[in-house]
Amino acid sequence: MLDASVTLWSTPLPATTHLLLWQGGAHGYREQAVLQPIETLLAELNGRPSTTLDLGLAGLCQRLTWLAADHQTLLEPAGLREMTDVLIRAVPADGTGCVALDITPFSLENPAQRAALRHCIVTLQNQFYQLPLLGYRSAPSRAEPALRLLAVPEEYPLAEALLKECCAISCGMRVARRMADRPSQDCTPVSVADELASYAAQHDEVSCEILDEEAIRTLGLGALHAVGKGSLNPPRLILLRYRGSGDAQPYAVVGKGVTFDSGGLWLKEGEGMRTMKYDMCGAAVVFGLIDTVRRLALPLNLDAVLVLAENMPTDRAMRPGDVVTTYAGHTVEIINTDAEGRLVLADGIAFADRQLSPRCIIDVATLTGAVVKALGYDISGLMSNDPALGSALTRAAESSRDRLWALPFDDSFEPQIKSYIADFTNTPPNNAAIAVSAGYFLSKFCGNRPWAHLDVSGTALRRGDYTQASGRPIPLLTEFLIQQIAPAMNG
């Protein structure tokens, strides 16, 4: 668990503290004589842009970041995005022992203010995780800082509840990020299966079932097998189940887990392969979601299906023109072996539909580069065959500040997946509507079940000087599940 706690303003902070103050905040510091030296400084900073200063004030902090926004600014999307960027820049991995965030300007009883603050706290906690923590550098990594939320007494209970929720979301995101950030040599279908089996053995409310290559072939998951059979690292299907509500009908999430995507015989160029260890971010996210839900002890049942394969170009690999039979019984003509994600997901979605009988199915996948061209790096694409499910996910996106945008979904896209030799083809006959065509293809494998597809090719990664996994859309999916159970809990 992360080192995080709520602290009253009257409690002294460690000497190495990095203090984050909002404009209009710090309601508690004026009562402390030791803080009087910054009265003049704060008066000068008021109205100026966000800035970070090295102070070294005894009894207060080593560093101060002035956040030039109040709680009203954070209710606007542009203001929240700006402050998120400021928080990311303000707290580098520099050995700071403690980060203290003043939350006194916020009313935690106000849902909108609480949601904006939750987004900021989760952002901070994710900033503490950095790639060196994976242990591949010879030099030891610095310890992560502790997080302290500075509150006034009347807000203390609500602040503690908020922090518990933030820590659960952040921990789940970091579980997903650590898995996705590992090199493919240490993140194969088999090693992921072993890790999840070990995880389930440590938590009574979670169980794990694993289908090996022989079981995948015997049960008729022909699309998943086709993608994974070309690799020395054989495919796996993993069912991770959280039980928090007896025999209640579960929710199902399916994660694309292509642990490395070379493109197969449709080989990618070198630059296109550079980040392909991240083609299993969907699978990592649904694992992280299980961890978040477990930490929150949500009163629901959640099934996570991870479809894991390595797409490699060997003499055993699937070939353009091959026809495979999926678990749903549909046949698929493989035109492009680099359109493998929809193949593994097709079997994962059909498995969830037929084996789990869930309330709904949500798949998460780094599926198409086309969605990045359409929506950029900050918005996930959504497709759904069920308006109520699509609306619920959109509301959750708004509440969690984990952005989402609905793409078209109707039968006008049928020609995009039509094959003359099989039921469907895995790529369209033209270069149009690539992201939508892929999602429409997946809709053929969910039966009559409410289904939604999240294409996270843009949002699954944090980009900049270097690339790393983001853990998104765990905030969105967590909020969706919380909103689903809210009426029953309030009733």
N, C-alpha and C positions, 0 to 999 in steps of 0.2 A: 504494500500500500504506500502511496505517496506520503511524504512528511508534510502534513498540512494541518492547520488548526485555526480556530477563530480566537483572536486576542483582543481584549479590551484596550482602548487607547491608553489607559492608565498603567498598563503593563510595560516594563522596560523591554527594549528590543536588543538583540545581539549587536555587538560592535560592528559586524560586517554587513549590516542590513542595507539593502537597496530599497528605499522607500518610494512608493508610487503614490502621488497625491493628485486627486482630481481638482479641477477648478471648482470652487464653491464647496469643497469638502473639508476634511480635517476638522470636523466640529469638536473633536475631543482634545486637540493639541493645545488649544488656548488655555486649558485648565492646568497645564503642566509648565511650571516655571522653566524647566530645562529646555523647553522648545521655544522660548521667547526669542532667541537669536535669529530664528528664521522668519519672524513676523515681517521684518522689512524686506527680506528677500522675496517672500511670497507676494507681498504687495507690488513689488517690481515685476514679478513674473505674470501677475494677473493681466489677461488680455494679450499676452505674447504667445507665440507658437510653442508647441511642446518642445521640451528640452531636457537634457540630462546633465547634472552637475555633480562633480566630485566635491564633497563637503568635509567629511571626516569630523562631524560634530559629535563630541563625546555624549553618550547617553541617548543619541537620536539615530544617526545613520551614517554610513560611509558615503553613500551616493543617494542623490535625490533626482527623481524624474518627475517633472511637472507635466501633467496631462491636460492639455489646453482644451478641455471639453467638460460639459456638465452632463447630468443624467438625461437631460432633454436632447442634447446633441446625439447621444447614443441611440435614441429611438428612431433616428433617421438612418436609412441604409448607408448613405454616403458617409455620415459621421461615424457609424460603427466600423465601416471598412477602414477609415482613416485611423481610428484609434487601435484597431487590431494590428495594423502595420506598425504603429508607434510602439505597441507593447512588444512585438516581435523584435524590433530593432533595439529597444531599450534594455532587454535582458539577454545579453549574449552569454555563451558558456564560458564565463571568465573567472570562475572560482568564487563568486559571491556566495556567502554562507546562508543568507536569508533574504527573501523578497517579501516585503510587506505592502499589501495593497489596501489603501484606505477605501472602505465601502460606505462611509457615512453619508455621502450625498444621495444614496439610493433608498427608496422605499421598497423593502422586500415583500410587502403585501401587494404591491403593484405588479401584475403579471408581466407587463411589457418591460418595466425596469429590471425586474428579476431576470427575465430572459436575456436581456442585453448584458447584464452583469455576469450571468452564467457563461455566456459566450466568451467574455473577456477572461474569466478565471480559467476556463478550459484552454484557451489560447496560451495563457501563461504556463500552465502545467505542461502543455505539450512542448513549449519552448525549452523546458528544462531537459527534455530528452534529446540527445544528439548522437550521431552515428558512432563516435568513438566509444560510446557505452556498450557497443556490441562486442568489444574486446579484440578487435583485429589489429589494433595498433600495439606496438611493443611497449610504448610508454603507458603507464597507468592513467586511466581517465579520472578527471576531477569528480568529486562527489557532487551530486545534484543539490541545489539549494532547497531549503525548507520554504514553504509558503505560509505566510501569516495574513489573515484577513483582519483588518482593524475595524472594530465595530463599537457602537455605543451599547450600554446594557440593555435597553429596551428592544434592540434588534438582535440580541445574542442568540436566542433559540432559533429564529428564522435563518440567521446566518449559518448556524451549525447544520441545519437541514439542507441548505443550499450547498454548503461545502461537501457534504456527504454525496450529494447527487453529482457534483462536478468531479469529485475524485473517482467515482465509479465510471463516469463517461471517459475521463482522461486515462484511467488505468486500462479500460477496454481498448481505447485508441492506441495506447502504447503497446499492448499485447499484439495488436494487428500490425503496427509499424515495425516492431522488432522482427516479426516473422517475415514481412515483406522486404525489409531492408537487408536481410541476410543474403550472401552470395548464393547463387543457384546450386553450387557444389554442396552447400550445407542446408539446402532447402529443397529436397526432392519429395516426390509423392510419398515415398516410404518413410522418410524422416519426419515429415509433417504428421503422418499417421501415428508414428511412435510418440511424438510430442503430445498429440491430442489424447491418446490413450492414457498417457501419464497424467495429463491434466485431469481427466475424468476420474482417475483413480484417487485423486487428492480431494475431490469434492463430491459429497454424497448426492447432491441434487442434480448432478450431471452424469450422463452415461455416454459411452462411445461404442459405435459399431463400425467395423471396417470391412469393406469388400476388396479383396485382392484381385489381381489380374484374372485369375481363373474364375472367380465368382462373377466378375464383371462380364466376362465372355459367356459364361454359362447362363446368367440371367438375361442375356440379350441386350446389354447396353452397348450396342455395336458402334455408336458414334464416339463415345468416350474411349472405347478400345481402339478404334481406328486412329485417333489422335495420339494415343500413348504407346502404341505397339512398336513404333520405330525407335524407341529409346531403350538404352540399357537400364534406365530407371523406370520400372513399370508403373502403370496408372493405379490409382486408388480412388474409391468412393468412401467418404467418411460421413457418418451420421452422428452428430453431436446433439444430445437431447437434454434440455433443461426442464425440470418439472417443479413448478411452483404452485400448481393448482389442480392437484388430483388427476382426475380423468378428463378434464376439460379439453375440448378440441384445440389442437395446437395451432400456432402461427408457424409458417415455414419460410426460411430464407435459404436461398441457393447461391453459392459463391463460385465464380469461375476461378479455377486454380491451375492455370498453365504455368508451372514453376519455371520454365524457360521456353520462350517461343522463338525458335530460329526461322520460323516460316515453313519448316518441313522442306519438301522438295521444291516448293515455291519460295526459295531461299531469300530472306531479307538481305538488303545491303548492310554493311557493317554498322553504319550510323543508326540504321533502323533497329539493329539488334542490341544497341548499347544499354538500353533500359529495360530489356525484356525479362529480366528477373522479376520485374514488377507486374508481369501479366497474371500474377496470382493474388493481386490485391483484393479482389472480390472475395476469395476464399478466406484471406486473412481477416477481412472486415467481419464476416459472419462469425468467425471464431471470437473476435474481439467483442462482438455484440452479445454472444453467450456470456462472456466474462462480465460485461457491464450489467446485464440483466441479473446474473447471479449475485453480484455485489449489492445490487439494489433490492434483491429478494422480491422481485415483482411477482404478484399473484397471477401468473399465467404460465402456459406451457409453450416452449419455443424449440423448434427443430431446425438445426442448421445442417444443410447438405453441402459438403465440399467435394467438388469434382476436380480431381488432381491428375495432371498428365504433363509430360514433357514432350514438346513437339520438335522432333529431330529428323534430319534427312539421311536415313540409312536405307539399306536394301529391303528392310522390313516396313518402311514407312508407307502410309497411305499415299496414293497417287492421284493426280488429276484424272477424272473420269471414273474413278471407283464409285460403286454404289454400296451404301451401308444401310443396315436395318436398325432403327433406333428402338429404345425401350418402349416407346409408345406404339410401335408397329409400323410407323411411317418409314418409307425408304427415302434416302437423300443421296443425290448425285453430288459428289465432291468435285467442284470445278477448281477451286483455289485452296490449296492446303494451308495457306496462311489465314484462312477464315475459319480457324479451328475453334475459337471460343464459343461460337454459337452451337458447334457440334457437342462439346462437352456439356454445355448448359442445357441443350435439348434433352439429353438423357437425365441430367440432374433434376430438371423441372418435371419430367414425366415420372421419375422415381418418387418425387415428393407428392405428386398428385395421386399416384396409384398406391403407394405404400403407406403414406402418412395421413391421408384424408384431412388436410389442414383447413382452417378457416379461409386462408388465402396463401398465395405463394408470391414472394418478392425475390427476384434475382438481382444480384449485384455483380457487375463485371466491367473490367477495362476492355470494352468490346470493340469500339471503332475509333479511329482517328478522326472520322468525319464529325463526330459529336463535338470534338474540340474546335474544329473549323466553324461549327455552327454556334457554339455557346461559350467558347473560351475555356479558361482554366479554373473558373470559380463557380460554375454552375453545372450540376449534373443533369443529364437528360432523363426524362420520364416517359414511359409508354405504359398503358394499362387497358385491359379489356373491360374494366369495371369502373364506371364513373365515381362510385362512392369510395372505392379504394384509392383511386387517383386523387380525389379531393382530400381525403384524409392525409395522404402523404404530402400534398401541397401545404395543408395547414401545419403539419409537423415541420416542414421546411421553414415556414415563416416563423414559427415559435422558436425553433432551434437556431435560426440564422445560418442554417446549412442549406445553401440555395439549390433550387430545383426548377426545371422548366419542362412543361409538358410538350411532347412532340406529337405530330399527327398520328392517328391510328384509325384506319378504316380499310375496307376491302379493295380500295383502289390500288393498293400496293400488292395485290395478289400476283400480277404478272411478274413482279420482281423476284419471286421465289419459285416460279414455275419451271418444271423440268419436263422434257419430252420422253425421258427414259425412266424417271423415278417420280415419286410423289412430289418431292421438292428438290431445289438446288440450294447449295450453301452460299452462293453469291449471285447477285442480280446480273442480267444479261447486258447491262449498261453500267455507267459510272454514276448513276443518279440515286439520290436518297439512300446512301449507304447505311447510315445509322438507323434510319427508320425501317429499311428493308431487313436489317438484322433483327430488330425488335419484332417486326411482324412475323418473321420466321419462327422466333421463339414462342409466339402466341399459339402456334399449332401444336404445342406439346403439353399444355396445361389442362387439357380436357375442358370441362365446363367450369373450372375453378376460377374464382377471382384471382387475377394475376397482375403483377406490375414488374416492369423492367427498369432498372436504374443503370444507365451507362455512365460510368465514373471515370472514363479515360482521361478527362481533364482534371477532375478534382481529387483523384486518388493519390496524386503526387504533389509535393511542395517543390517548387522550382526556384532557382536563383543562382547563387554561385555554385551550388551542387544540388543534386536531386536526392530526395528521400520520400518515403511514404508519408501520407498525411493522416491516415486513420479515418478519413471521411468515407462514407456518410454515417458513421456511428452516432453522432449527435442527432441527426435526422431520424434514424431508425429507432433510437431509444425514445425520442419524443413521440413518435408514432405509437409505439407500444404503450407508453404511459397514458396517452390520450385514449387509447382503446379501452383500457381498464378503468379510467377515471370515472365514468358513469356508475359502474358497479361499486367502486370504492366509496363514492360520494352517496350512493343510495343506501 
